[in-house]
Amino acid sequence: MAHLKISPDFFKEEVREGFPVGEMMKRNWAAQLQVLEDVRELCDKHDIKWFAYSGTALGAVRHKGFIPWDDDIDICMVGEDFIKFLYYAKDEMDERYLHLSPYDRGDWDQRTIFRIANTDHLCYTPEHLDEWHNCPLAIGTDIFPFYYVPRDKRKEDFILDLLRKVESLYHLNEYCINHIKAGDAEAAKAQEDLIAASIIGLQQDTGFTFTADRPLGNQLCMLFDQICRFTVEGEADYVVRYNSLMEYGEATKFPKDLFYDSTLYPFEMIEVPLPKDIEYFFIHQYGGNYMTPMRTGAAHDYPYFSKQIRMFQTKFEIYDWVEKQGGSDFLKIDPPEKEPLSESKNEKTVVLYYTSAREMIIYGEYVINKLRDVFKYFKEHKDTMSLYWCPGAFIGSEKHTDLPPLERITPELKEQYEKLIAEYKELDLGICDESGNLNKAIDSCDIYYGDESLLQEFFAKTGKPVYIQDYHILWDKDSVSAEDAMIKVTFPPTGSKIFSGELKPVFGDAAYIKDGKGYAMASNMNGLFRVDKNDGICEYLHFIKGESANGSELYTKAVPFGEKIVFIPGSANQLVIYDPKNNTYKEIDVYIDIINPWCDQAKYADCVEYEGKLYLFGERYNFVVKVDPETGETIAFDNEQSDIVWMRHAAFREGGLVRIISAVSNDMLTFNLRKEQIFVQKSYSKNKVNPIIAKLAEEKDKHSLKGINLNLKGDFDRYKNGAFESFDTGKGMIIKEQDDWISFEEVVRYTEWKKAK
């Protein structure tokens, strides 16, 4: 297989569509292209049709290459072409590549994605780097199979029913494994019995034989693929990715003849095929504005390789500190506890700033601008703050062969960084400590700011604030000084930069109107608010401790509870009971330590009261939770019969029964309040349920605060101090710029606030 020729200029940092792309990402792109070129060569040899897919397809049409903020390559194959590829790739790409599919690896448990990868670990031997364009990363091409959909609707329903059974067993198996890991033998045993019964049923329905020599999850992935292949081309007019069909419905189907012919489009220095009718191909997936870039990351964390680089979390730092200290044993350093902040003798707030080589490799394209921005900020605030910079060094691989050779991977960044250190010293902007004396650095400073690191962990032991920088955020992005911004602000904004204007709370569903006033949890920040519907005055009432300061949809619904109001947690972990008459509140932790296979958002869909107890019904959590509002005691009732996403705000009570409608199937969960038992009713009538949903929606709209022109007032300091109390864990106030609204200016103010206590 030919080695792809790439110009050295390709690897230089550049800005595309206003988005910076650095050396490390460019080398990742080059290696990805090398894999794709080898895939193309194999497909050409055996007349296998393939098409660019997802972000790769959009990139080809819009950008003639990678979408600037994308970091991988996706392709798709249809029917027999996919089967042929698996067959020939195993024989002809075996020496150079890993074949990540459930058939080739017992540890592969992805049901709808297959992958050709160069390796499964970071590799930085000279031979590997020569072959992969100086990219040490584990990279590959994701292959998405499209399957034929039978014309016979009964056969399609039969296939979907089997696939849902496989999905349910897959998640049940995950639950069981997690219970075993947690040491909950009783819960695991109950699930094992259900798993055994489900396996027997699937073997009878499909003829698939489960064995003991492979993990169950892996075998279920094979079975999923084989069920998807039940239909041959002659029985179909459409193709689909069945997982998409199960989740999003008919709109995910494509006419099979769309993939009969292709047209080549330039993609960086190679070409990729797309269906000839690209207008239909894209509009069907993304709508008519597919040519308008939407600046988001890939479906996974961007950049994906951050996890691989962070494997060296300690090595970069240890080698750096050991060299600076002349070979002393870094791990024996025991930083002293500093005297309490209230007795601090510093006239200015002294900020310990640390930059890690590991983080700089990950965020290379942002590093230099971020550092210059930080230095500018401290220069403008030198009357109140002093910077103490400990720059981490780019350790050379000639000394440490167990580290990636940075001189080959990011030579341009290394050179720019070293020039910036020299410039910082000449301009005398603050202390630049390259001595490696951690004790002195920790003892001299009031606040830590910078990268996650061992130094940060040592500093946090003193109980002083720790603030983790985000390379994407610039202090002076909006050219607003800290002083001007603080004067303008009347409410805490989300995001974590110097405040650049007034932010109004947004109210979604977590609102309840009582006596002409609405009591609501904002959907874009942490806080309970009272809104007078007559004059639109909005007042801040309370900060929910322990929850993210700018969490999205912390609460998803508000329901009456006698004279009180219950706020149901979405992404929050605490249920809140608020008494508007006495302005009192109670917070009850309702987090259940069971792994959620979907996401942490939208834990609970609804809540009903029965005999003085509250019952929470999970939207994406597969259980019901009983809460005693007096004692705070919680009991969970696990729904092991069905793995279904339940609709928010679609719970209705019929006497002693509560019913919740499924968002994705013809199932209805029923909970018997008297017996505290769960069962699932199959195949309900839409004609019966739709009027109920409409009535529930109408009831919800009565308590909507949307569209109100808010006139804000409130106690900003009270909100701020509530947030500080929440984050002060006794082990240092550790805050990330990207997670919380509290700006660095506020962290400085925290020091003063704590001194005064």
N, C-alpha and C positions, 0 to 999 in steps of 0.2 A: 504494500500500500504506500502510495507516494507521500512524501513529506511536503506539506503546504508551504510555499514560499511567501513570506510576509516581510514587507519593508520595515526597517528599523524605525522609520518615522511613525508607523502605525501605533507604536507603544508610547508615544509621548502624550502627556496629559493634555486634554483639550476640553473645550466647552461645546456641547451639542445641545441645541434647542434651549440654551440657557442653563443646561445641566452639566456640571463638571464630571468628567470621566478620567480617572487617574491611571497610573501605570499598572497597578495590581489588577484593576478591572480589565484593562486592555490585554494583559497576558491571559487572564481567564477567558476573555472573548476569543483570543487566538487559539487557545487549546480547545475550546468548544467547537470552533470552526474546523479544527483538524479532525475531531471525532466525526462531525457531520460529513466531511469530505470522504472519509473512509466508508461511512454508511452509504453515501451516494455511489461510490465505486462498486460496492457489493450489489446494490440495487440495479445499477446499470448492467452489470454482468449477468444477472439472472432475470432481467425484465420485470422488476418489482416496482410497482407504482408507489410513490410516497409524496407527501405534500407538506409544506411548511404549515404550522398550526399555531394557534393562540398568538402570543406576543411576537413570535418569530414571523408569522404571516403578516401581522400588522406592520412590523418593522420593515419587511421587504417592500411593502407598498408605500408606506408613509416616509420612511427614512433611508431606503436603499441599504439597510443594514440593521444592526441592533437598535431597538428602542433605547435611547440613552440611559433610561433608568431601569432597564431590564438586564438580567445577568445570566440567562441560560438559553438553551435552544430546545424548542418543542417541534415535533413532527407528528403526522398521523398516517395511518395505513388502513385500508379497507379490506375486510373479508379475507380471501385467500392470499392476498399480498402480504398481510401481516403474518399469516401462518408460514408462508414461504420464507419470509425474512428470518423468523425464529429458527427455522430449519437450517438455512445456509449460514447464518451468522454463527451458530454454534460450532460448525466445522471450520469455517474460513476466517473467523475473527477471534478464535479462541486464545491464541497465544498472546495477542496484544491487548485484548479487552476482557472485562468482566461482563457477564450476561446476567443482569439483575431482573429475574422473573421468578415466579413461584415454582416453575418447572426446573430451573437450574440451581436455585439456592433455597435451602430449607428455612433460612432466616428472612426471606423476602415475603412481606405480607401486605403489599399494595395490590388492591383488587383491580384497578383499571389503568395502571401506569406500568410500563416496562421501560428498561433503561439499558443503554450500552455505555459502560464507564471505563475510563482508563485505569483506575485503581480505586481502592476503598479507603485510602489513607493519604495523608500528606507525604510526598516523596520528593527529596531534594538532592538526590545523587546527581553528579554531573551528567551521567547518561540520560537520566529521566528529564532533566532540565533541557538538555540539547534536543531531545525528541519533542518536548511539549512547550517550546517557545518560552523557556525560563519560567514556566508556571508550575509551582510545586503542588497545586491543589488537586483534590480528587474531583474530576469533572466528568460529564457525559451528556448524552442526548436522550431526552425523554420521548418515548414513543407511545402515542395514544391510539388504541385500536378502535375502529368503527365497525359495528356489527349490523347484519341485515335484520330488518324488522318484518315479521311475517304479515302478509296481507290479511290473513285470517285473524280477526280480532280476538277470537277465543284462544288461539295459540299464543298471541302476544300477552294476553292476560295470564295465561298459564306460566309463561316464562317469567313475567314480572312477579307473580306469586312465589315462584321458586327462588328468585333472586332476593326477595324480601325475607324469605325464611333463612337464606344464607347470611344476609346482613344481620338479622336478629341474633343468629347463633354466633356470628363473628363478635358482636358487641358483648353478648352474654359471656363468651369465653374471655374477653378482655376484663370484664367485671370480676370474673372468677379468679383470674391471674392476680389482679390487684388485691383481692381479698386474701389470697394465699400469701402474697408479699407482706401484707399488713398483719399477718398472723391471725386472721379471723377465720378459724377453721369451720365454725358452725355455718357462717354465711357461705363459705366456699363449698361446703358439702351440699347445701340446698341447691346451689347453682350447678354443681356437677351432676346431680340427678336430672335436672332439666336438660343439661347439655347431652347427656347420654340418650335421653328420649328423643331429642331433636336430631341427633345423628342417625338414629334408627329410621326416623321418618324421612330424612333426606336420602338415605341409602335406598329406601323403598321407592321414593318418587323419581330418583334420577339414575339409579344403577351404579352410582359412584361408590367405590369401596374406600372407606377411611382406614388408615393403618396407624400403627403405634410408633413407626420409625420417623415420622415427621411431625412438627408442631401442628396443632389443629388449625390455627390461624392461617398457616401456609397452605394447607390442603383446601381450606375454604376459598382461598384466592384462586387456586386451580379450578375448583368446582364452579366458581363464579364465571370464570372465563369460558369454561366448557358449556355452561348453560346459555351464555350469550351466543355461542356458535350453533345453537340448535337449528337456525334457519339458514338455508343456502340462498344464493343470489336469485335463482329462478322463482323462489317463493316470495320475493320482496320487491317493493318499489322504493323503499326508503332505507337509509342506514342511520345509526345512532350510537352514541356512547350510552349504554344502558343506565349507568349511574346518574347521568344527566336527565334521562327520561324519567327515572324514578323520582328525582327531586324537583324537576321543573316542568315536566309534561311534554305535550305534543310539539311545542315550539322548538324542541331540540333536535327534531328529525330533519335530515337532508335527503333530497331526491338522490337515488343511487347514481343516476347518470351524471350528476354534478362532478363526480370523481373519475369519469371516463377519460377525459383529456386534461392536459395541463399546459400552462405557459410559464416560461422561466422569467424570474425577476432577479435583478442584481441584489446581492446581499454582501456588503463589504467587498471583499475581493473574489467572491465566488457567486454562484447563482443558485436559486432555490425554486422548485416548482410550486405553482398554485393552481387551483381549478380555473378553467378559462372564464367562467362566469364569476369573477371575483366580486362583482357588485352584489349578487345574491349571497355569495359566501359570507361576506362581511355584514351586510345589512341584517341577514337572518340571525347573526350572533350578537351584533353590537348596536344595531340601529343605523339610521341614516347619517349620523355624525361621526362615523368611525375614522374619518380622516382628521378629526380634531384631536390632538394629543391630550390625554388625561394624565397628568403627572402623578403617578402613583408608583409604589414599588411593585416588585413581582408578587405572585401569590404567596410566596414565602417571605421570610425576613430578608431585607436587602441590606448589605450584600450577603448572599447565602454563605460565603466562605468565612464570615466572622467566627463561626463556631469552630472551624478548622484551625484558624490562627490562634484563637484563644486557648487552644490546647497548650500553648507555650506561655500561659499566664505568669508562671513563676520564673521560668528559665531566663527570659529576657532580663527581668529585674534582678534576679540573684546574681547572674554573671556580671551585670552592670555595677551593682553595689560592691560586689567582691573586688572587682578590678579597681574601683575608685578607692576602696579602703586598703588596697595593697595586699589583698589575699586573705583578709580576716574571715572568720566563719560567720556569714551573714545570718544564718538561722539561729545563732545563739544570742542575737541582739534582743534585748528586753527593754523596749522604750519605757521610760519612767512615767508615772502618773503625774500630770501637771497639777499645780494648785488650782482650786476652784476658780471658775471664771469671775466670780464676784470679787476675787482678790487680785485679778489681773492688773499688772502694772503698765501694760502697753497703752500709750497715749493714742495710738492709731490702732485700727483693726488690722492685724498682720495676717495675711492670707498665704498659706502654703500652697504653691501651685506646682503640680507634678504632671509631666507628659511622658506617656509610656510608649516605647517603640512598638509594642504589640498593637496598641490602638491606632497609632499613626499609620501602620501598614494597612489596617482595615479601612481607615477613612482618609487615605493619602491625599485625595483630590481636595479635601477640605482643610487640611492641617495648617498650611501656611497662612491662609486667610484668617483662620480661627485664632492662631497665635498672635498675629498682628492686631487683630481686633481686641483681644484680651489686653495686650500691652497698651493699646490706645485708651481703653477704658480705665486702666489703673493710672495712667498718666493724668487723665482728666480728674481723677479722684484722689490724687496724691496727698491732699490735705487731710483726708480722713482714713485712707487705706494705704497699706504698704505691701508690696508684692515680694514674696520669697520663692523664687523659681528653682526647682530641682529638675533640670532637663534630663530625661532618660536618654541614654546613648544608643545609637544603632550598632549593636555588637557585631563584629565581623565574624564570618564563618570560618576564616582561616584558623581561628583559635578554638571555636566551638562548633564542631562538626555536627552536633545534635540540634542545631538551629538552622532555619532557612538562610541561605546566603543572600543577605539584603543587598550586597553590592551588585548582584545579578538581577534581583527581582525589582527593586525600587531605587536604582542609582540616582535618578533625578531628584526624588524626594529627599534622599539622604544628603545630597549636596545642598539643596535649598535649606534644609533644617539646620545644618552646620553653619551655613552663612548667617542664618537668623540668630543663632546663639551668639556669634561674634558681633553682630549688629547690636544686639541687646546689651552686651557688655560695654560697647563703645558709647552708646547713648545714655548709659547710667540710669536706666528706668527703674531699677530696683536691685535686690540681691539676686545673684546667680550663684547658687551653691552646687558645685560639682565635686565636693569633697567626699560625699558619701556618708557624712555624719548624720545619721537618722535621728539620733537622740537630740542633737542641737536643733534640727529642723522642726521636730515635733514639739519640743519644749518652747521654741521661740514664737510659735504661731497660735492664733486664736481660731482660725477656720481652715479647713482643707478644701481646696477646689482643684479639680483636674480629673484625671482618668482613674477608673477602677484599678486598684493595685494593692500590693502588699503594704506599701506605705500608707495608703488610705485605711487599710484594716488596722494597722498599728495605731494610727492617729485616732480612729474611732474609739479605741479602748480608753481614751482620756475622757470621753463623754462630751467632747467638743463637736460642733457641727461639721458634717461632711457633706460636700456638694459635688455631684458628679457632672462633669461638663458634657455637653452635646455638641459635636463638631458641626452640626447643621445650623446651629443658632448663633447669630451674630448680635452683639449688644447694640450696635449703632445701625442696625439694618434699616430702620426708618428715620435715621438722622434725628432722633429725639434724645436730648440729654436726660440723664437720670432725674435731675431736679425738675425739669419741665414736665416730664412724664408723671412724676409723683404728684405734682400740683394738679394735673389734669384728671388723674384717676379718681373715680368715686365708687368704683366697685372692683373686686378682684377679678382680673382677666384670666382666661386660660392661657396656656402656653407659658414659657418661662423665659421671657426676655424682659428688658426694661419696658414698663407699661407704655403703650403707644396710643392710648385712648380709652374711652369708656366702653365696657362690655355689659350688655344687658343679659339677664338670665333668660333662657328659653324654656318654656313649659310645654312638655309633651302630654303624656297620659297620667302622670302621677300628680293629679290635682283633685281637690274636692271642695265644692262650694257650700258654705254653711253661713246662714244669716247674712247673705249678701257679700260675704268675703270668701275669697278662694285661698285655700291652704295647699301649697304645692312644693314639690321637690323639683329644682331645676334639672333639666336633662343634660345641661352642658357644664355643670359645676356642682360642687358639694355645698348644699345649703337648703334649709327649710325657709320658705318665704310666705308672706301673707300679702294678698293682692285684693284691694278694694275695687270691686267691679264698677262702682259708680264713678270714682274719680281716677282710677288707674294707678293709684299710688301703690308701689311695691316696696315692702319692708323686709329686710333680712332678719330672721329670727334665730337660727341655730345652725351650727356646724356639726356634722355627724363625725365624731372622732373615730379614727381607725380606718376611714375610707379615703380614697384618692381625692385630692383637693379639686381636681378638674375632671373627675371620672365621668365617663359617658353613660347616660341612662343608669345611674346608680339605683334609681327607683322607677318602677314601671307602672304602678297603679296605686290609687288611694281609695280606700273603702271605709264606710262608717262602722264604728264599733261603739254602740251606745251613743254617749255624748262625745266620744273621742274619734280620732281618725287613725286608721292603720295605713302606713306606707309600706308597700310590698317591695322587697329588694329585687333588683334586676342584676346588675353587676356588683352590687354591694353584698356584704355578708350579714348585715344587721337589719332586722325588722324594727321599725320605729312606730311607737304608739304615742300620738300627740293629743293633748287635752287643750283645745283652743280657749276654753273658759278660764282655766288657771294658768295657761301658758307653760305647761309642764310637759315633759316628754320622757319616754322610756325607750332604751335601745336594748334589743335582745338578739344575741348571736344565733342565727339560724343556718349557718354554714354547716353542711354535712360532708364529712371527709370521705367522699366517694368520687372516684375519677369520673369526670364528665366527658364522654367521647365527642361531644359537639363543641362547646366553647364555654367560657366562664360568664358570658353575657346571658341575660334573660333567664336567670335561674327559676323564677317563679312567675306563673301566669296569672293566678288569681288567689283569693282568700275568702273563706266563709267562716262565720261564727256558729258554733253549736255547743249549747250547754256551757257557755262561758269560756270555751276553748277556741283557739284559732287554728284553722286547717289551711296550710299553704299547698298549692298544687303546682308541680313543676312544669315549666314550659319546655325546658331542655334537660332538666334533671328528671331522671326516671323514677321519682318517688313522691310521696305525699308526706308533709311534715306537720305534726301536731305541736302546737305551742301553748304553754300555760302562761297567760299574760301576767299572772301574779308572781309566779316563782321563776319564770324564764326557762323552765324545763322544756326540752324538745325531744320528740320521738319521731323516728322516720319509718315509714311503711314503704318498702321497696317494691316497685312494680316490675316483676321479673317476667311477666307474661307477654309484654309487648315493648319493643324499643321504638318509640314513636315520638315525633316532635309535636307537642300539643299547642294549639293556637292560644295566643295571649288574648285575654278578655272574652273567651268563649266558654266560660264555666257557668253553668246554671244549676240551680238547686230545685229538686222536685221532692219535697218532704224531707225524708231522711237520706236521700241520694243526691250526690253531686256528680254531674256529667261534664266532661271536657272533650271537646271535639278535636280530632286529629287534623293537622294541617296538610298531611301528605298521603293519607290513605282513608279507606272507608271504615275506620275504627272509631270507637267512642270509649273513653275510659270512664268507668263508673266507680265511685267510692261510696260505700255504705257507711254513713256517719255513726250509726248505732253499733254496728259490728266492727267498724274500723277495718274493712276489708276492701280490696281492689279487685275488680274484674273488668274484662274488656268485651264490649258488645260489637260484633262484627257487622259489616255491611248495613250501616244505618241509611235511612232515606234522606237524600238531600232536600226533598220537599218538606220533610219534617223539620230539618235542622236549620235551613236557611232563614225562615222567619224568626227563629230564636236568636240567631246571630244578629240579624237586623235590629231586633229589639234590644239586645245587649249593647250594640253600637250606638243606638239612639239614647240609651240611658247614659252611656259614657260621655256622649257629646253634651249632655246637660251640665257636666262638670268641667267642660273644656275652658281653658284660659287662653287659647290661641287667638291671635288677632288683637289682643288688648295692647294699646299704646301705653307702655309702662313709664311712670314717673318714679325713678328710683330714689330711695333714701335708705340709710342704714348706717351701721357702725363699722367702718372698715377695720379699725384697730381690733375690734372684738372678733371679727371674722379672722383676721390675720393671726391673732394670738391663739384662737381656737385651733387653727391649722398648726401653729408651732407646737402647741401642747400635744397634738395628735402625733406629730412626727418625732417628738423628743422621746425616744425609747429608753433613755438611760444609757445607751451605748453610742450616743452620738446621733445627731439629726441627719440622717442620710437621705438626700433628695437628689433626684435626677432632673436635669433641665427639661427633658422631653416629656416627663410624666406629670409635673406639677406646676401650678401657676406661680408659685413663689419665685420671684426673681432673685438674682444674686444680691441686688440692693436690699431685698428683704432679709436675706440670710445675714447680711451685715447688721441690719437692725435687730435681728434676733439676738446677737451678741449683747447689744445694749439692753435689750428687754430682759435677758437672763441675768445680767449683772445687777439689774435693779430689783430683782425678786428677793 
